[in-house]
Amino acid sequence: MRKVLIISYFFPPSNITGAYRVFSWAKYLNQSSIYPVIITRRWDKELGSEIIHEKHENYELYSLPYNKNLRDRISEKKSPRIVKLFGKFLTLFEVISQNFTTKTIPYKNLYYQSVKLLEANPDIKLIVTSAKPFILFKFGHDLQKKFKIPWIADYRDDWSTSQWYSLEGNQDLYTTNKILKAIDYNREMKWLTRATCFTTISDFYTKRIGDFIKKPGHTVMNGFDEDEFNEFEKEHLFEEFTITYNGSLYFSQDIKPFLEGFIDTIKHFQNIIKIRIYFPGLADPHQKKRIESILKGYEDNYIITDRMSKDKVIKIQQKSHLLLMVSHQGLKGVTSSKIFEYVGIQKPIILCPGDKDVLEKIVTETKSGFVWNSKKEAQKGLITIIDNFIINKTTLNIKNNEEREFYSRKTQAKKLGLIINNILNNK
């Protein structure tokens, strides 16, 4: 087994997508004869001051305490405006000082623990850093410089090349301040000079980042993990015909055509079958208001909840008849953890509107559902599906196939394993 050091700020029990991305590597890289040694921060409830070291069959894990700095303590409290302004100054100081020293980074212990491990384990032959936060690329840069072993930079999102900056609702200090954007640009160019290659989540991102940093890139998608769904008992469908949209919604996602088609479908089946749409975990008040505005007068046909546990959301999706995906308008190469979750659950997916890009490719290749692009298509499609359900008590039967398996985390981990082994074989 070849030992590889993986540095990631996120790892379970953190439940963000990036945590499960790295966990899948821990779980499946052994199929490529690779033994990951992972360094992350502590995410357990206690958040104690000790390092937790765990040895598992397929990987080794070091979970390090997070030491809050003054900026963190200020941001957590309801402080006077002058104190908040001081907190912003500390943030700016931290962003600038990171170019020159690691000492101002709150989770610098991830770097120093990596140094210790590499010094004590010369059999670790390669480093992977998975970002965000992008400061982990500085760790990769500095470790490669110190130990002269290959380093792979894993982009879970693009950085200086991001398309999100110009979108409504995404403007903030970091996206509008030209000085900070220039700092990011220079940091990315500087730190990635020492990367052997990079990985990211879609072919479009691979080309866009590669053109910018002039390094070879590889697409390693997030995917779904079959084990996440096998542990749940099969749920009976809701009595109401239920469409579920899981999680966050953004202004770049035009959900209005679907919801207008949904309203017309409600009218069509009035007094025949109750139809509703479920939004578990739609915590953003602006997006909640957007949904409420479009569905005004149809309050009995939708449910919006605050964030809830992943287990509860999976059960809701299993009990649903259809799962809704809404593409991002004006953006390319954007996948979402929910599309892979949908594919894993094997319920029919509605993509509305389509993106003529990666989401459409996933839905059509895996034969997992439907792509609609207008209110009329949504209304016509929903009426056909619900008519069929009333008669046959079934929706589209989603079967396993090679295309679906391609989007599993196990297959994507194999791709990363191949990349790592090719690098080590050619040293």
N, C-alpha and C positions, 0 to 999 in steps of 0.2 A: 504493500500500500504506500502510495506517495503522499507525504504530508504537505498540506497547504494551509497557510494562515488566512483566515477570512475576518476582516474587521467590519462590523456593522453596528451602527448606533441602535438599530431596532432588531429585536428577536423576541419570540414568545417568552413570557405571556403578554408582551405588547401585541395589540391586535390590528395594527395597520398593515397594509399590503406588503410593504417592504420587509416586515418581520417574517411573514410567511414565505416570501421569496427566498430569503436566506435560509430559513428553516428547511425548505425543500431541498436545498443543496446539502445541508447537514444530513438529511434523511436519505438522499438518493445518490450522492457522488460516489459512494462505495461501489456502485455498479460499474464505475469507470476506474476502479482500483485506486481511489483517492480517499484519504482520511483527512477531513477538515478539522482544524483547530480554530475555534471561533472565539473572538473577543467582542463583547458587547457591554452595554450598561445594564444595571439591575432594573428589572421591571416588576419584581414581586411586590406585594402589598406592603411589606415591612420596609423596603428600601433602606436596609441597614448599611453599616459602614464597613462591612467585611466583604472580601472577594469570595464569591461562590464558585467553586471549581467542581465540575461534574464530568465524569467519564461515561460515555454511552457506547453502545456497540459500534455505531457508525461514525461517531464524532466526539470531540472533546469541547467543553464549553467553559469559558471564563466570563462570569457576570460581575462587573465592577460597580462599586457605589458611585452615585452621582453627587458631586459636591456643589451645592448651590452657591453661586457667587452673589455679590451685592445686587447686580442687575436683576437676577432671578427673584431675589427677595422683594425688590421694589415692584416688579411686574405682578407679583402674586397678591399684593395688598391694594386696598383702596387708599391711595395716597393723594396729597394735595398736588395741584398742577405743577408746581415748581419741582416737586420730587419726581413726578413722572417725566418732566423734561430732563432732569438729571439722569434718569434711567435711559432715556433715548441717547443722551451723550455717551453713557457707558457702552451702549450697544454699538454706536459708531466707533468708539475707541477700540472695542473688541474686534470689529470687522477690519479696521485698518491695521491694528497691531498683529493680527494673525499672520500677516505677510512676513513678519520679521521674527516672531517667536511663538512657540507652542504654549508658553506659560500662562497666557491670558485666556486660554480655551477652557471652559468649565469641565469638559470631559477629556482633558489632556491625559488622564490616567490610562485611557485606551491606547494612546501612543506609547507611553512608558512601559506598560505591561507587554506590548508587542515587542519592544526592544529587548526586554528580559527574556521573553520566550525565544526569540530568534537567536539570542546569544547562547541560551542553554540548549537549543535544539537545532544543530546544524543540518539535521535531516529535513527541516522545513525548506522546501525548494521553490516556493512561489507564494506571492501575496495577492489577495483580492480585497479591494475596498469597495463597499457598496454604499453609494451616496444617493440621497441627501442624508444628513447635512454634507455639503460639498467640501467642508474643511477636512473631511476624511481623505480627500485626494492629496492634501498636503502631507498627511500621515504616510500615504503610499509613496509619494515623491521622496520624502525624507528617509523612509525605511529602505527604499530601493537604492538611494544614494549611499546609505551607510553599509548595507549588507550585500549589494551588487547581485540581487536575485530578481527574477522577472516579477513584474507587477501588472495586474489587470485592474483597470478602473471600471467599475460597474455603475452606469448611469441608470437610476430608476426613472429619472426625468432628465430632459436636457437642461442646460444651465444658461450660459450667455446667449445661446441660440434659441431660447425659449420663445414660443409664439404667444404664450399666455400674457405677456406683459402689456400688450396693447388692448386686451379685451376689457369690456365694461365690467366693473366690479373687482378687477384684479389690480388696479393701480394702488400702490402704497409707497412708502418711503423708499423701498428697495428697487422698485420698478420705474419710478419717475425721477429719482435723483441721478443726474448724469455722472457725478463723481463716484457714487457707489457702483453704478453700472460699469464704469471704466475700470474700477478696482476688480470687480468680478471678471471682466474680460481678460485683464492682465494675469490674474491669479490662475484662471483656467489654462491660458496659454502656457504659463510658466510651469505649473505643477504637472501638466500632462506630457511635458517633454520627456519625462522618464518612464512613462507607461509603455509596456510592450505592446499592448492593444487595449481596446475597451469593449464592453458589452452594453447593450441597451435593449429596450422593450419592443421596438418595431423597426422595420426596414427603413422607413422614412427617417426616423431618428438616427439610425446607423449612418445613413448617407449624410444627413445634415451635420451631425457632430464630427464625422470623419473629414468632411470638407473643411471644417473649421480648425480642428486641432492637428490635421495632417497625420493621423494615425489609423492603422487598420482597425476596423470595427466588426462586431458580430452581433446578430440579433438573438437574444435569449429572452423569450417572453415569460410572463408570470405564470400563466396556466392555471389549471385546477388540480386539486388533489382528491382522488377518488375516496381516500380514507376519511376525509372530512364529512362525507355524506353517508358512507356505509355504516357509521356508528349510530345513525338515526333510524328509528323505525319508520316504515312507510306511513305517511299520514293520509287520512281521508280528506277528500276535497272539501273546501268550504261549501256550505249550502248555497250561498250567493255565488254567481259566476264572477270570479275575482281575477283581476289583473294586478300584478304587483310591480312597482318600481322601487328598487332597493337603494337606500342611501342618499348621498348628496346629489344636488342638482345645481347646475351653473347657468349663468346668463348666456353662455355660448350654446346652450342646448335649447333648441326651439321645440318645446313640448306642446305648443298651442295647437298645431294641426291635428295631432293625435287626440288631444282632449276635446276638440270640437267634433271630431268624428265619433268620439266616445259619447258625447252628449246626444248626437243624432241617433246613435245605436240604442241608448236608453229609451228615447222616444219611440223607436221602432218596436221594441220589445215590452213596452209598457203593459202592465197587467199580465204578462206572460212569464217573464223571468226577471229576477232582480240582478242588476249588474253593478259592480262597484270597482273602484281602483284603490289600491292600498299603497301608502307611502311610509313604510317603516324606516325610522331613522332620519327623516327629513328635518334636521334641527335648525337649519338656517332660516331665521324669521323672514328674510326678504323673499326667499324661494317659497316659503309657506304662503306668504301673501300673494305671490304670483299665481299659485295653484288655486287659492281661494277665490281670486278675482275671476279667473277663467271659468271656474265651476260654480259661480254664484247661482243660487237657486237649486243646486243639486247636492246640497250638504249631506243628504241621506245616501249619496252614492260614492262617497270617498272617506277614507280614514287617513289621517296624518299623525304620526307619533314622533316623539323625541328619540334620541339614540337608544338602542337596546342591544342586548348581548347578541353575538353572532349566532349562537344556538337558537335563540328565539326567531331571528330573521330567517334562518334556514328552514325552520318549521313552517313559518308563514309562506315561504316560497314553495315548499313541498305541497302545501294545502291549496295553492293557487292554481288556476286553470291556464293562465298565460303570464309570461314575464316580459316587462317592457324595458327596452334600451333606447336611449335618445342620443343620437350622435352630436358631436360638437361642430357647429357651423363655422367654416372659415379656418379650421385647423386640420392638419394632416398628421397621420401616424399616431393618433391618440387612442390608446386602448384603455380599458377600465377593469378593475378587479371584478366588477359585477358581471361583465360578459363571460368571464371564465367560470365564475360561480354558477351562472345560468346554465352554461354548457355542462358543467359537472352535475347539476341537479337533474338534467334531462327533462326539463319542461319546455314547451314551445316558446320561442323567443319572438317578440315583435320588435324589429328595429325600425323606428319611425321618428324623424326621417332617416334615410340611409346616408352613408358618407362616401360611397363610391371608393372605399378605401379598406382599411384593415377590419373594421367591424362587419361590413358587408361580406368580406371574404370569409371571416370566421363563421358567420351565420349560414352562408350558402354552402361552403365547403363541408361543414359538419351536418348539413341537412337538418338544422335545428330550428327552423322557423320561417319567418316572413319579413320582407323588406317593403315598407310602404313610404311614400313620399309626400302625401297630401291628405287633407281632411277627407276628400272623397274616397281615396284608396283605403284609409283607415276605417271609414264607415262601412264600405263594401266588404272589406276583409273581415271585420268583426262580425257583421251580420252573417256571413257565410260560415264562419267558425262556430258561432253560437247556434245557428240553425242546425248544424251538424251535431252539436253537443246535445241539443234538445231531443233529436231523433235517436242518436246512437250512444249517448252518454259518454262520449270520448272526444278528445281533441287530437292533434297530431301526435303520433307515436314516435318518440325520438329514440332511435336505435344507436347502439355503439358501432363505430366504424373506425377505419384507420385514420381518417381525417380528424375525427374527434380525439383519438389517442395522441395525435401530434400535439394537441394543445394541453396535454396533461403536464403537470410539474415534473413527473418522472422522465418524460421524453425531453423536456427542456433542460433538465439537469444533465441528461446524457450529452446534449449539445455543449454545455459548459465543460463537461468532463473531456470531451473530444478536443476542445480548444486548449485546455490546460495540458493535456497529454502531448498534443502537437508541439506546444511551446517547450515543454521539458525534453521531448525527444530531439528537438533541434538545437538545444543549448550547445 
